[in-house]
Every structure is written in structure tokens, then in C-alpha cells.
Amino acid sequence: MATITLTYDARSSLAQKALDFLLSLGLFKTGTAPAMSAAEKKTRKAIKEIQSGKGIVCHSFEEYLKAVQ
């Protein structure tokens, strides 16, 4: 099974009609996305920090140990 996430302008009547049509076919079931686990939240936060340049670069394990102490 695959998961499809749709992003659309909820104010658009055409988008709403298209979505209603797709759901009326009975091929899809609707639901809410599962909540993120604590580990997933930490991972996403770490990715954002790295992308914004807040991370550190270590070229060896010894450098890493010095950085985390």
C-alpha cells in the first residue's frame, strides 16, 4: 500500500470538487497522518539544524569526542 499526501488550496472550489470526485470513486481511504515519534522529531530537528548551518563537522572520532564533552 502506498501513502499519498495532497496539498491544495482549500479555497479553490475546483480543487475541492476534484478531491470529492476522487474520493467518490471508492478507491481511496482517508485518514490522518500518524503522529511523529520522539525519535523522529529529534531527527527532523537535527536535519533542520544541519541545513541552517548550526552543526559541527568532525573529521575524526577524536574530534567528535572533544566536541561533545
HTML snippet that shows the backbone in 3Dmol.js (N, CA, C, O; Angstrom):
<script src="https://3Dmol.org/build/3Dmol-min.js"></script>
<div id="view" style="width:600px;height:400px;position:relative"></div>
<script>
const pdb = `
ATOM      1  N   MET A   1       0.850  -1.172   0.000  1.00  0.00           N
ATOM      2  CA  MET A   1       0.000   0.000   0.000  1.00  0.00           C
ATOM      3  C   MET A   1       0.892   1.230   0.000  1.00  0.00           C
ATOM      4  O   MET A   1       1.934   1.243   0.657  1.00  0.00           O
ATOM      5  N   ALA A   2       0.502   2.236  -0.713  1.00  0.00           N
ATOM      6  CA  ALA A   2       1.235   3.498  -0.787  1.00  0.00           C
ATOM      7  C   ALA A   2       0.440   4.587  -0.073  1.00  0.00           C
ATOM      8  O   ALA A   2      -0.779   4.494   0.069  1.00  0.00           O
ATOM      9  N   THR A   3       1.135   5.595   0.361  1.00  0.00           N
ATOM     10  CA  THR A   3       0.501   6.739   1.004  1.00  0.00           C
ATOM     11  C   THR A   3       0.645   7.944   0.097  1.00  0.00           C
ATOM     12  O   THR A   3       1.730   8.214  -0.417  1.00  0.00           O
ATOM     13  N   ILE A   4      -0.432   8.660  -0.099  1.00  0.00           N
ATOM     14  CA  ILE A   4      -0.423   9.855  -0.916  1.00  0.00           C
ATOM     15  C   ILE A   4      -0.802  11.032  -0.035  1.00  0.00           C
ATOM     16  O   ILE A   4      -1.810  10.987   0.671  1.00  0.00           O
ATOM     17  N   THR A   5      -0.002  12.077  -0.076  1.00  0.00           N
ATOM     18  CA  THR A   5      -0.296  13.292   0.656  1.00  0.00           C
ATOM     19  C   THR A   5      -0.612  14.379  -0.357  1.00  0.00           C
ATOM     20  O   THR A   5       0.180  14.641  -1.263  1.00  0.00           O
ATOM     21  N   LEU A   6      -1.755  15.004  -0.206  1.00  0.00           N
ATOM     22  CA  LEU A   6      -2.171  16.054  -1.131  1.00  0.00           C
ATOM     23  C   LEU A   6      -2.063  17.407  -0.457  1.00  0.00           C
ATOM     24  O   LEU A   6      -2.415  17.569   0.711  1.00  0.00           O
ATOM     25  N   THR A   7      -1.573  18.366  -1.207  1.00  0.00           N
ATOM     26  CA  THR A   7      -1.558  19.747  -0.761  1.00  0.00           C
ATOM     27  C   THR A   7      -2.306  20.551  -1.809  1.00  0.00           C
ATOM     28  O   THR A   7      -1.957  20.524  -2.989  1.00  0.00           O
ATOM     29  N   TYR A   8      -3.329  21.261  -1.379  1.00  0.00           N
ATOM     30  CA  TYR A   8      -4.120  22.033  -2.326  1.00  0.00           C
ATOM     31  C   TYR A   8      -4.698  23.246  -1.622  1.00  0.00           C
ATOM     32  O   TYR A   8      -4.742  23.308  -0.393  1.00  0.00           O
ATOM     33  N   ASP A   9      -5.138  24.205  -2.416  1.00  0.00           N
ATOM     34  CA  ASP A   9      -5.744  25.414  -1.888  1.00  0.00           C
ATOM     35  C   ASP A   9      -7.192  25.085  -1.507  1.00  0.00           C
ATOM     36  O   ASP A   9      -8.033  24.860  -2.377  1.00  0.00           O
ATOM     37  N   ALA A  10      -7.468  25.060  -0.233  1.00  0.00           N
ATOM     38  CA  ALA A  10      -8.805  24.685   0.246  1.00  0.00           C
ATOM     39  C   ALA A  10      -9.866  25.691  -0.180  1.00  0.00           C
ATOM     40  O   ALA A  10     -11.059  25.390  -0.131  1.00  0.00           O
ATOM     41  N   ARG A  11      -9.444  26.888  -0.598  1.00  0.00           N
ATOM     42  CA  ARG A  11     -10.400  27.897  -1.045  1.00  0.00           C
ATOM     43  C   ARG A  11     -10.817  27.697  -2.496  1.00  0.00           C
ATOM     44  O   ARG A  11     -11.762  28.327  -2.970  1.00  0.00           O
ATOM     45  N   SER A  12     -10.100  26.810  -3.206  1.00  0.00           N
ATOM     46  CA  SER A  12     -10.398  26.567  -4.613  1.00  0.00           C
ATOM     47  C   SER A  12     -11.542  25.568  -4.745  1.00  0.00           C
ATOM     48  O   SER A  12     -11.426  24.417  -4.325  1.00  0.00           O
ATOM     49  N   SER A  13     -12.641  26.017  -5.329  1.00  0.00           N
ATOM     50  CA  SER A  13     -13.786  25.116  -5.481  1.00  0.00           C
ATOM     51  C   SER A  13     -13.470  24.012  -6.483  1.00  0.00           C
ATOM     52  O   SER A  13     -13.964  22.893  -6.339  1.00  0.00           O
ATOM     53  N   LEU A  14     -12.663  24.303  -7.486  1.00  0.00           N
ATOM     54  CA  LEU A  14     -12.289  23.276  -8.467  1.00  0.00           C
ATOM     55  C   LEU A  14     -11.447  22.180  -7.807  1.00  0.00           C
ATOM     56  O   LEU A  14     -11.656  20.995  -8.065  1.00  0.00           O
ATOM     57  N   ALA A  15     -10.503  22.575  -6.960  1.00  0.00           N
ATOM     58  CA  ALA A  15      -9.676  21.588  -6.261  1.00  0.00           C
ATOM     59  C   ALA A  15     -10.541  20.731  -5.334  1.00  0.00           C
ATOM     60  O   ALA A  15     -10.348  19.519  -5.249  1.00  0.00           O
ATOM     61  N   GLN A  16     -11.481  21.354  -4.649  1.00  0.00           N
ATOM     62  CA  GLN A  16     -12.362  20.614  -3.738  1.00  0.00           C
ATOM     63  C   GLN A  16     -13.243  19.642  -4.509  1.00  0.00           C
ATOM     64  O   GLN A  16     -13.455  18.513  -4.067  1.00  0.00           O
ATOM     65  N   LYS A  17     -13.756  20.069  -5.653  1.00  0.00           N
ATOM     66  CA  LYS A  17     -14.595  19.185  -6.478  1.00  0.00           C
ATOM     67  C   LYS A  17     -13.788  18.012  -7.009  1.00  0.00           C
ATOM     68  O   LYS A  17     -14.277  16.882  -7.044  1.00  0.00           O
ATOM     69  N   ALA A  18     -12.547  18.277  -7.425  1.00  0.00           N
ATOM     70  CA  ALA A  18     -11.688  17.194  -7.925  1.00  0.00           C
ATOM     71  C   ALA A  18     -11.400  16.192  -6.815  1.00  0.00           C
ATOM     72  O   ALA A  18     -11.428  14.983  -7.044  1.00  0.00           O
ATOM     73  N   LEU A  19     -11.128  16.689  -5.624  1.00  0.00           N
ATOM     74  CA  LEU A  19     -10.874  15.803  -4.485  1.00  0.00           C
ATOM     75  C   LEU A  19     -12.120  15.002  -4.134  1.00  0.00           C
ATOM     76  O   LEU A  19     -12.032  13.801  -3.881  1.00  0.00           O
ATOM     77  N   ASP A  20     -13.271  15.649  -4.115  1.00  0.00           N
ATOM     78  CA  ASP A  20     -14.525  14.945  -3.832  1.00  0.00           C
ATOM     79  C   ASP A  20     -14.783  13.853  -4.869  1.00  0.00           C
ATOM     80  O   ASP A  20     -15.244  12.763  -4.530  1.00  0.00           O
ATOM     81  N   PHE A  21     -14.481  14.152  -6.137  1.00  0.00           N
ATOM     82  CA  PHE A  21     -14.665  13.157  -7.190  1.00  0.00           C
ATOM     83  C   PHE A  21     -13.764  11.948  -6.962  1.00  0.00           C
ATOM     84  O   PHE A  21     -14.218  10.808  -7.048  1.00  0.00           O
ATOM     85  N   LEU A  22     -12.507  12.193  -6.674  1.00  0.00           N
ATOM     86  CA  LEU A  22     -11.571  11.079  -6.448  1.00  0.00           C
ATOM     87  C   LEU A  22     -12.012  10.213  -5.263  1.00  0.00           C
ATOM     88  O   LEU A  22     -11.935   8.985  -5.314  1.00  0.00           O
ATOM     89  N   LEU A  23     -12.472  10.870  -4.205  1.00  0.00           N
ATOM     90  CA  LEU A  23     -12.917  10.113  -3.033  1.00  0.00           C
ATOM     91  C   LEU A  23     -14.207   9.358  -3.314  1.00  0.00           C
ATOM     92  O   LEU A  23     -14.439   8.299  -2.731  1.00  0.00           O
ATOM     93  N   SER A  24     -15.051   9.885  -4.200  1.00  0.00           N
ATOM     94  CA  SER A  24     -16.319   9.220  -4.504  1.00  0.00           C
ATOM     95  C   SER A  24     -16.118   7.926  -5.290  1.00  0.00           C
ATOM     96  O   SER A  24     -17.018   7.087  -5.339  1.00  0.00           O
ATOM     97  N   LEU A  25     -14.960   7.760  -5.896  1.00  0.00           N
ATOM     98  CA  LEU A  25     -14.691   6.533  -6.650  1.00  0.00           C
ATOM     99  C   LEU A  25     -14.545   5.317  -5.739  1.00  0.00           C
ATOM    100  O   LEU A  25     -14.702   4.182  -6.187  1.00  0.00           O
ATOM    101  N   GLY A  26     -14.246   5.552  -4.470  1.00  0.00           N
ATOM    102  CA  GLY A  26     -14.122   4.454  -3.520  1.00  0.00           C
ATOM    103  C   GLY A  26     -12.789   3.723  -3.590  1.00  0.00           C
ATOM    104  O   GLY A  26     -12.632   2.663  -2.984  1.00  0.00           O
ATOM    105  N   LEU A  27     -11.842   4.271  -4.312  1.00  0.00           N
ATOM    106  CA  LEU A  27     -10.531   3.629  -4.429  1.00  0.00           C
ATOM    107  C   LEU A  27      -9.580   4.029  -3.309  1.00  0.00           C
ATOM    108  O   LEU A  27      -8.568   3.368  -3.076  1.00  0.00           O
ATOM    109  N   PHE A  28      -9.909   5.101  -2.628  1.00  0.00           N
ATOM    110  CA  PHE A  28      -9.027   5.639  -1.604  1.00  0.00           C
ATOM    111  C   PHE A  28      -9.725   5.655  -0.260  1.00  0.00           C
ATOM    112  O   PHE A  28     -10.940   5.837  -0.180  1.00  0.00           O
ATOM    113  N   LYS A  29      -8.956   5.466   0.783  1.00  0.00           N
ATOM    114  CA  LYS A  29      -9.499   5.666   2.122  1.00  0.00           C
ATOM    115  C   LYS A  29      -8.795   6.867   2.716  1.00  0.00           C
ATOM    116  O   LYS A  29      -7.623   7.108   2.429  1.00  0.00           O
ATOM    117  N   THR A  30      -9.494   7.615   3.531  1.00  0.00           N
ATOM    118  CA  THR A  30      -8.918   8.816   4.117  1.00  0.00           C
ATOM    119  C   THR A  30      -8.535   8.545   5.553  1.00  0.00           C
ATOM    120  O   THR A  30      -9.066   7.641   6.197  1.00  0.00           O
ATOM    121  N   GLY A  31      -7.628   9.321   6.029  1.00  0.00           N
ATOM    122  CA  GLY A  31      -7.188   9.193   7.411  1.00  0.00           C
ATOM    123  C   GLY A  31      -6.242  10.325   7.737  1.00  0.00           C
ATOM    124  O   GLY A  31      -5.946  11.179   6.900  1.00  0.00           O
ATOM    125  N   THR A  32      -5.785  10.314   8.944  1.00  0.00           N
ATOM    126  CA  THR A  32      -4.822  11.328   9.361  1.00  0.00           C
ATOM    127  C   THR A  32      -3.445  10.698   9.419  1.00  0.00           C
ATOM    128  O   THR A  32      -3.295   9.491   9.607  1.00  0.00           O
ATOM    129  N   ALA A  33      -2.461  11.534   9.256  1.00  0.00           N
ATOM    130  CA  ALA A  33      -1.084  11.050   9.316  1.00  0.00           C
ATOM    131  C   ALA A  33      -0.767  10.636  10.748  1.00  0.00           C
ATOM    132  O   ALA A  33      -1.217  11.282  11.693  1.00  0.00           O
ATOM    133  N   PRO A  34      -0.006   9.579  10.913  1.00  0.00           N
ATOM    134  CA  PRO A  34       0.358   9.156  12.265  1.00  0.00           C
ATOM    135  C   PRO A  34       1.245  10.212  12.929  1.00  0.00           C
ATOM    136  O   PRO A  34       2.006  10.911  12.261  1.00  0.00           O
ATOM    137  N   ALA A  35       1.135  10.311  14.225  1.00  0.00           N
ATOM    138  CA  ALA A  35       1.939  11.279  14.964  1.00  0.00           C
ATOM    139  C   ALA A  35       3.404  10.877  14.920  1.00  0.00           C
ATOM    140  O   ALA A  35       3.737   9.692  14.892  1.00  0.00           O
ATOM    141  N   MET A  36       4.271  11.874  14.916  1.00  0.00           N
ATOM    142  CA  MET A  36       5.702  11.595  14.887  1.00  0.00           C
ATOM    143  C   MET A  36       6.159  11.097  16.244  1.00  0.00           C
ATOM    144  O   MET A  36       5.708  11.580  17.283  1.00  0.00           O
ATOM    145  N   SER A  37       7.053  10.130  16.223  1.00  0.00           N
ATOM    146  CA  SER A  37       7.632   9.639  17.468  1.00  0.00           C
ATOM    147  C   SER A  37       8.654  10.657  17.965  1.00  0.00           C
ATOM    148  O   SER A  37       9.064  11.551  17.225  1.00  0.00           O
ATOM    149  N   ALA A  38       9.055  10.514  19.208  1.00  0.00           N
ATOM    150  CA  ALA A  38      10.050  11.422  19.777  1.00  0.00           C
ATOM    151  C   ALA A  38      11.363  11.336  19.006  1.00  0.00           C
ATOM    152  O   ALA A  38      12.029  12.349  18.791  1.00  0.00           O
ATOM    153  N   ALA A  39      11.731  10.138  18.593  1.00  0.00           N
ATOM    154  CA  ALA A  39      12.973   9.961  17.842  1.00  0.00           C
ATOM    155  C   ALA A  39      12.887  10.657  16.487  1.00  0.00           C
ATOM    156  O   ALA A  39      13.855  11.275  16.044  1.00  0.00           O
ATOM    157  N   GLU A  40      11.743  10.560  15.834  1.00  0.00           N
ATOM    158  CA  GLU A  40      11.577  11.212  14.533  1.00  0.00           C
ATOM    159  C   GLU A  40      11.631  12.732  14.677  1.00  0.00           C
ATOM    160  O   GLU A  40      12.201  13.417  13.828  1.00  0.00           O
ATOM    161  N   LYS A  41      11.037  13.261  15.753  1.00  0.00           N
ATOM    162  CA  LYS A  41      11.087  14.703  15.991  1.00  0.00           C
ATOM    163  C   LYS A  41      12.528  15.176  16.180  1.00  0.00           C
ATOM    164  O   LYS A  41      12.921  16.213  15.647  1.00  0.00           O
ATOM    165  N   LYS A  42      13.319  14.403  16.950  1.00  0.00           N
ATOM    166  CA  LYS A  42      14.718  14.760  17.176  1.00  0.00           C
ATOM    167  C   LYS A  42      15.503  14.696  15.872  1.00  0.00           C
ATOM    168  O   LYS A  42      16.349  15.552  15.613  1.00  0.00           O
ATOM    169  N   THR A  43      15.229  13.697  15.058  1.00  0.00           N
ATOM    170  CA  THR A  43      15.924  13.560  13.778  1.00  0.00           C
ATOM    171  C   THR A  43      15.597  14.728  12.862  1.00  0.00           C
ATOM    172  O   THR A  43      16.494  15.293  12.236  1.00  0.00           O
ATOM    173  N   ARG A  44      14.317  15.098  12.775  1.00  0.00           N
ATOM    174  CA  ARG A  44      13.928  16.228  11.929  1.00  0.00           C
ATOM    175  C   ARG A  44      14.552  17.532  12.423  1.00  0.00           C
ATOM    176  O   ARG A  44      14.969  18.366  11.620  1.00  0.00           O
ATOM    177  N   LYS A  45      14.618  17.707  13.738  1.00  0.00           N
ATOM    178  CA  LYS A  45      15.242  18.896  14.307  1.00  0.00           C
ATOM    179  C   LYS A  45      16.725  18.933  13.958  1.00  0.00           C
ATOM    180  O   LYS A  45      17.258  19.989  13.615  1.00  0.00           O
ATOM    181  N   ALA A  46      17.390  17.791  14.042  1.00  0.00           N
ATOM    182  CA  ALA A  46      18.814  17.718  13.710  1.00  0.00           C
ATOM    183  C   ALA A  46      19.052  18.035  12.239  1.00  0.00           C
ATOM    184  O   ALA A  46      20.020  18.717  11.902  1.00  0.00           O
ATOM    185  N   ILE A  47      18.191  17.552  11.371  1.00  0.00           N
ATOM    186  CA  ILE A  47      18.327  17.833   9.934  1.00  0.00           C
ATOM    187  C   ILE A  47      18.170  19.325   9.673  1.00  0.00           C
ATOM    188  O   ILE A  47      18.925  19.900   8.889  1.00  0.00           O
ATOM    189  N   LYS A  48      17.196  19.955  10.324  1.00  0.00           N
ATOM    190  CA  LYS A  48      16.997  21.395  10.150  1.00  0.00           C
ATOM    191  C   LYS A  48      18.207  22.180  10.654  1.00  0.00           C
ATOM    192  O   LYS A  48      18.608  23.166  10.037  1.00  0.00           O
ATOM    193  N   GLU A  49      18.793  21.744  11.778  1.00  0.00           N
ATOM    194  CA  GLU A  49      19.967  22.420  12.316  1.00  0.00           C
ATOM    195  C   GLU A  49      21.139  22.326  11.341  1.00  0.00           C
ATOM    196  O   GLU A  49      21.841  23.311  11.115  1.00  0.00           O
ATOM    197  N   ILE A  50      21.346  21.164  10.775  1.00  0.00           N
ATOM    198  CA  ILE A  50      22.438  20.979   9.821  1.00  0.00           C
ATOM    199  C   ILE A  50      22.205  21.845   8.586  1.00  0.00           C
ATOM    200  O   ILE A  50      23.135  22.481   8.089  1.00  0.00           O
ATOM    201  N   GLN A  51      20.968  21.874   8.089  1.00  0.00           N
ATOM    202  CA  GLN A  51      20.657  22.666   6.897  1.00  0.00           C
ATOM    203  C   GLN A  51      20.834  24.156   7.140  1.00  0.00           C
ATOM    204  O   GLN A  51      21.167  24.897   6.215  1.00  0.00           O
ATOM    205  N   SER A  52      20.615  24.603   8.365  1.00  0.00           N
ATOM    206  CA  SER A  52      20.756  26.025   8.672  1.00  0.00           C
ATOM    207  C   SER A  52      22.183  26.389   9.074  1.00  0.00           C
ATOM    208  O   SER A  52      22.461  27.553   9.365  1.00  0.00           O
ATOM    209  N   GLY A  53      23.088  25.416   9.095  1.00  0.00           N
ATOM    210  CA  GLY A  53      24.491  25.687   9.397  1.00  0.00           C
ATOM    211  C   GLY A  53      24.844  25.661  10.865  1.00  0.00           C
ATOM    212  O   GLY A  53      25.921  26.125  11.238  1.00  0.00           O
ATOM    213  N   LYS A  54      23.989  25.143  11.700  1.00  0.00           N
ATOM    214  CA  LYS A  54      24.253  25.116  13.134  1.00  0.00           C
ATOM    215  C   LYS A  54      25.061  23.891  13.568  1.00  0.00           C
ATOM    216  O   LYS A  54      25.454  23.790  14.730  1.00  0.00           O
ATOM    217  N   GLY A  55      25.306  22.976  12.659  1.00  0.00           N
ATOM    218  CA  GLY A  55      26.011  21.752  13.021  1.00  0.00           C
ATOM    219  C   GLY A  55      27.518  21.945  13.043  1.00  0.00           C
ATOM    220  O   GLY A  55      28.035  22.973  12.604  1.00  0.00           O
ATOM    221  N   ILE A  56      28.208  20.948  13.557  1.00  0.00           N
ATOM    222  CA  ILE A  56      29.669  20.965  13.558  1.00  0.00           C
ATOM    223  C   ILE A  56      30.153  19.835  12.666  1.00  0.00           C
ATOM    224  O   ILE A  56      29.458  18.837  12.469  1.00  0.00           O
ATOM    225  N   VAL A  57      31.355  20.007  12.129  1.00  0.00           N
ATOM    226  CA  VAL A  57      31.949  18.986  11.266  1.00  0.00           C
ATOM    227  C   VAL A  57      33.158  18.418  11.980  1.00  0.00           C
ATOM    228  O   VAL A  57      34.060  19.155  12.380  1.00  0.00           O
ATOM    229  N   CYS A  58      33.173  17.124  12.134  1.00  0.00           N
ATOM    230  CA  CYS A  58      34.303  16.436  12.754  1.00  0.00           C
ATOM    231  C   CYS A  58      34.939  15.524  11.715  1.00  0.00           C
ATOM    232  O   CYS A  58      34.259  14.784  11.004  1.00  0.00           O
ATOM    233  N   HIS A  59      36.266  15.601  11.648  1.00  0.00           N
ATOM    234  CA  HIS A  59      36.980  14.795  10.662  1.00  0.00           C
ATOM    235  C   HIS A  59      37.496  13.488  11.257  1.00  0.00           C
ATOM    236  O   HIS A  59      38.037  12.641  10.545  1.00  0.00           O
ATOM    237  N   SER A  60      37.326  13.337  12.546  1.00  0.00           N
ATOM    238  CA  SER A  60      37.741  12.080  13.187  1.00  0.00           C
ATOM    239  C   SER A  60      36.875  11.860  14.422  1.00  0.00           C
ATOM    240  O   SER A  60      36.193  12.766  14.901  1.00  0.00           O
ATOM    241  N   PHE A  61      36.925  10.653  14.910  1.00  0.00           N
ATOM    242  CA  PHE A  61      36.159  10.327  16.106  1.00  0.00           C
ATOM    243  C   PHE A  61      36.703  11.085  17.311  1.00  0.00           C
ATOM    244  O   PHE A  61      35.943  11.454  18.207  1.00  0.00           O
ATOM    245  N   GLU A  62      37.996  11.318  17.338  1.00  0.00           N
ATOM    246  CA  GLU A  62      38.596  12.066  18.445  1.00  0.00           C
ATOM    247  C   GLU A  62      38.084  13.506  18.455  1.00  0.00           C
ATOM    248  O   GLU A  62      37.810  14.058  19.521  1.00  0.00           O
ATOM    249  N   GLU A  63      37.953  14.117  17.274  1.00  0.00           N
ATOM    250  CA  GLU A  63      37.380  15.464  17.193  1.00  0.00           C
ATOM    251  C   GLU A  63      35.951  15.490  17.720  1.00  0.00           C
ATOM    252  O   GLU A  63      35.544  16.425  18.409  1.00  0.00           O
ATOM    253  N   TYR A  64      35.198  14.443  17.384  1.00  0.00           N
ATOM    254  CA  TYR A  64      33.814  14.341  17.853  1.00  0.00           C
ATOM    255  C   TYR A  64      33.772  14.265  19.375  1.00  0.00           C
ATOM    256  O   TYR A  64      32.967  14.948  20.009  1.00  0.00           O
ATOM    257  N   LEU A  65      34.630  13.443  19.962  1.00  0.00           N
ATOM    258  CA  LEU A  65      34.648  13.302  21.416  1.00  0.00           C
ATOM    259  C   LEU A  65      34.988  14.628  22.090  1.00  0.00           C
ATOM    260  O   LEU A  65      34.411  14.959  23.126  1.00  0.00           O
ATOM    261  N   LYS A  66      35.914  15.388  21.516  1.00  0.00           N
ATOM    262  CA  LYS A  66      36.247  16.688  22.080  1.00  0.00           C
ATOM    263  C   LYS A  66      35.065  17.658  21.972  1.00  0.00           C
ATOM    264  O   LYS A  66      34.829  18.462  22.873  1.00  0.00           O
ATOM    265  N   ALA A  67      34.342  17.576  20.883  1.00  0.00           N
ATOM    266  CA  ALA A  67      33.218  18.495  20.644  1.00  0.00           C
ATOM    267  C   ALA A  67      32.045  18.233  21.574  1.00  0.00           C
ATOM    268  O   ALA A  67      31.344  19.171  21.952  1.00  0.00           O
ATOM    269  N   VAL A  68      31.817  16.999  21.948  1.00  0.00           N
ATOM    270  CA  VAL A  68      30.642  16.674  22.764  1.00  0.00           C
ATOM    271  C   VAL A  68      30.929  16.724  24.269  1.00  0.00           C
ATOM    272  O   VAL A  68      30.009  16.581  25.074  1.00  0.00           O
ATOM    273  N   GLN A  69      32.157  16.919  24.645  1.00  0.00           N
ATOM    274  CA  GLN A  69      32.480  16.984  26.085  1.00  0.00           C
ATOM    275  C   GLN A  69      32.194  18.329  26.658  1.00  0.00           C
ATOM    276  O   GLN A  69      32.409  18.551  27.850  1.00  0.00           O
TER     277      GLN A  69
END
`;
const viewer = $3Dmol.createViewer("view");
viewer.addModel(pdb, "pdb");
viewer.setStyle({}, {cartoon: {color: "spectrum"}});
viewer.zoomTo();
viewer.render();
</script>
